[in-house]
Amino acid sequence: MKKFRFYFDKDKETVWLNEMAAKGYALTGFFAGIYSFEKTEPGEYVYQIDFNDKLFAVSDDYRSFMEETGVEIVQSWGYWVFLRKKAADGDFILYSDVDSLITHYTKIRNMFKVVTLIELICFMIEIISFELTAPASKPMLFCFILLIGIFVFACAKMTFKTNHIIAELKERKGEATNLPKQNGPSPLLISGLLLNSCALIISNPALDHYKIIIQIVAIILMLVGIYQTSRGWKMDC
């Protein structure tokens, strides 16, 4: 069985994989959002997702350590490693102490920071090049720009979320942190700005009504985002 999903949040992804395993569907592979499952006994496996230092690969030491602890590496994708363990072998916890969790989420946060910056630069370049593009190619380029904008929003949201997780972990240790639980601009404000940028590049008079609708939605998102930012945004990430 195959299912298509697109997760940025590895914690939510882990919950979903374990829900599938509890129903008797064990993950056997992953490729570009497509999950492959095989039928097994319900609850036979427990899954975790780890963040690796290598891209699309794991070191021999990492593989050996997992094998020694009874953990099977199902798939390596990007920096993510899908792991599973027989439920009968006991609890499956990757990081049992606060310090290792802080290190883990710091690596994830840094990755999302870099990706957000790169995608934001690409977004701005595509907007600048929009007016230089032939009219026939503009609809396709517009869709591409919108897709990049969505990707930027999702990565920025995960950067904020991991910031909050790290702050909460440090507070659990009793450490003072300069990072408030709700930090920086709201993702809704960012998404509103990106959406408004997309609307501004629409120059075809025949699409003016679509442009107005997009800008109205963008203004609403920005207003809500400004309110959330001023109050210290809090949303279900």
C-alpha positions in Angstrom: 0.0 0.0 0.0 1.2 3.5 -0.8 0.1 6.8 0.7 1.1 10.4 -0.2 1.7 12.9 2.5 4.0 15.9 2.9 5.4 16.6 6.3 7.7 19.3 7.6 7.1 18.4 11.2 8.9 15.1 12.0 7.2 14.8 15.3 3.7 14.8 13.7 5.1 12.4 11.0 6.3 10.0 13.7 2.9 10.0 15.4 1.2 9.2 12.0 3.6 6.4 11.2 2.9 4.8 14.6 -0.8 5.2 14.1 -0.4 3.3 10.8 1.7 0.6 12.5 -1.0 0.3 15.2 -3.5 -0.5 12.4 -1.2 -3.1 10.9 0.6 -1.1 8.2 4.4 -1.0 8.6 6.5 1.5 6.7 8.9 -0.1 4.3 10.1 2.8 2.2 9.8 6.5 1.4 10.4 8.6 -1.7 9.4 12.3 -2.2 6.3 12.2 -0.1 5.2 8.7 -1.1 5.2 6.2 1.8 5.2 2.5 1.1 3.6 0.1 3.7 3.3 -3.6 4.1 0.6 -5.5 6.1 1.8 -6.7 9.4 0.4 -7.6 12.8 -1.1 -4.5 14.4 1.4 -2.8 16.7 4.3 -5.0 15.7 6.6 -2.0 15.2 7.3 1.3 16.8 8.8 4.1 14.7 11.1 7.1 15.2 12.6 9.6 12.9 16.1 10.8 13.5 18.1 13.8 12.1 21.4 12.7 10.6 24.6 14.6 9.9 24.9 13.1 6.4 22.7 13.8 3.4 20.9 10.7 2.0 23.3 8.4 3.9 24.2 7.1 7.4 27.7 6.4 8.7 28.8 2.8 9.4 29.1 3.7 13.1 25.5 4.9 13.2 24.3 1.8 11.4 26.3 -0.5 13.7 25.0 1.2 16.8 21.4 0.9 15.7 21.8 -2.8 14.8 23.3 -3.4 18.3 20.3 -1.8 20.0 17.8 -3.8 17.8 16.8 -0.8 15.7 16.2 -1.2 11.9 17.0 1.6 9.5 14.0 1.6 7.1 15.0 4.5 4.9 17.3 7.5 4.7 15.9 10.6 3.0 17.7 13.9 3.0 18.9 14.4 6.6 16.0 12.3 7.9 16.4 8.6 8.9 13.3 6.4 9.4 13.8 3.9 12.1 11.7 1.1 13.6 12.0 -1.4 16.4 9.9 -4.4 17.4 7.3 -3.2 20.0 7.9 -6.5 21.9 11.5 -5.4 22.6 10.3 -2.5 24.8 10.2 1.3 24.6 11.8 3.0 21.6 13.3 6.4 22.7 16.1 8.0 20.7 17.0 10.8 23.2 16.4 10.2 26.8 17.9 13.3 28.4 17.3 17.0 27.9 20.8 17.9 26.6 20.6 15.4 23.8 17.1 16.7 22.9 18.4 20.2 22.8 21.3 19.2 20.5 18.8 17.3 18.3 16.4 20.1 17.9 19.1 22.7 17.4 20.4 20.8 14.4 16.9 20.7 13.0 16.3 24.4 13.6 19.6 25.3 11.9 18.7 23.2 8.9 15.3 25.0 8.6 17.0 28.4 9.0 19.3 27.7 6.0 16.6 26.3 3.8 14.3 29.2 4.6 17.0 31.7 3.6 17.8 29.9 0.4 14.2 29.6 -0.6 13.4 33.2 0.3 16.3 34.4 -2.0 14.9 32.1 -4.8 11.4 33.6 -4.2 12.7 37.2 -4.6 14.7 36.3 -7.8 11.7 34.7 -9.4 9.5 37.7 -8.6 12.1 40.1 -10.2 12.3 37.9 -13.3 8.5 37.6 -13.7 8.2 40.8 -15.7 11.0 39.7 -18.0 9.3 36.4 -18.8 7.3 35.8 -22.0 3.5 36.2 -21.4 2.8 32.6 -22.4 5.1 31.4 -19.6 3.9 33.7 -16.9 1.0 31.4 -15.6 3.4 28.5 -15.0 6.0 30.8 -13.4 3.3 32.3 -11.1 2.4 28.8 -9.9 6.1 28.1 -9.3 6.5 31.4 -7.3 3.4 30.5 -5.2 4.8 27.1 -4.5 8.1 28.5 -3.3 6.2 31.0 -1.1 4.3 28.1 0.5 7.6 26.3 1.1 9.2 29.4 2.6 6.2 29.7 5.0 6.4 26.1 6.1 10.1 26.2 6.7 9.8 29.5 8.6 7.0 28.0 10.7 9.2 25.0 11.6 12.1 27.4 12.5 9.9 29.2 15.0 8.5 25.9 16.4 11.9 24.4 17.0 13.0 27.6 18.6 10.1 27.2 21.1 10.9 23.6 21.7 14.5 24.4 22.5 13.5 27.3 24.8 11.1 24.9 26.7 13.8 22.3 27.1 16.2 24.8 28.5 13.6 26.0 30.9 13.1 22.4 32.0 16.8 22.4 32.9 16.3 25.5 34.9 18.3 27.6 32.5 17.4 31.2 31.8 16.6 31.9 28.1 16.3 35.1 26.2 13.9 33.4 23.7 10.3 33.9 24.6 7.9 31.0 24.0 6.3 33.0 21.1 9.2 34.6 19.2 9.5 36.7 16.1 6.9 37.5 13.5 3.8 35.3 13.1 3.9 32.8 10.2 0.6 34.3 9.1 2.3 37.7 8.7 5.0 36.1 6.6 2.5 34.2 4.5 0.5 37.4 3.9 3.5 39.2 2.7 4.5 36.4 0.4 0.9 36.2 -1.0 0.8 40.0 -1.5 4.1 39.8 -3.4 2.5 37.2 -5.7 -0.5 39.4 -6.3 1.7 42.4 -7.2 3.3 40.6 -10.1 0.0 40.0 -11.8 0.0 42.5 -14.6 -2.7 41.1 -16.9 -5.8 43.2 -16.7 -8.0 40.1 -17.4 -6.8 38.7 -14.1 -7.5 41.8 -12.0 -10.4 40.2 -10.2 -8.2 37.3 -9.1 -5.6 39.9 -8.1 -8.1 41.7 -5.8 -9.2 38.4 -4.2 -5.6 37.4 -3.5 -4.7 40.8 -2.1 -7.8 40.7 0.2 -6.7 37.3 1.6 -3.2 38.6 2.0 -4.3 41.7 3.9 -6.4 39.6 6.2 -3.5 37.2 6.9 -1.2 40.2 7.5 -3.6 41.9 9.9 -4.1 38.7 11.9 -0.3 38.1 11.7 0.4 41.6 13.1 -2.0 41.0 15.9 -0.5 37.7 16.8 3.0 39.1 16.6 2.1 42.0 18.9 0.5 39.7 21.4 3.2 37.0 21.1 1.9 34.6 18.5 0.6 31.2 19.5 -0.8 28.7 17.1 -0.9 24.9 16.6 2.2 24.0 14.8 
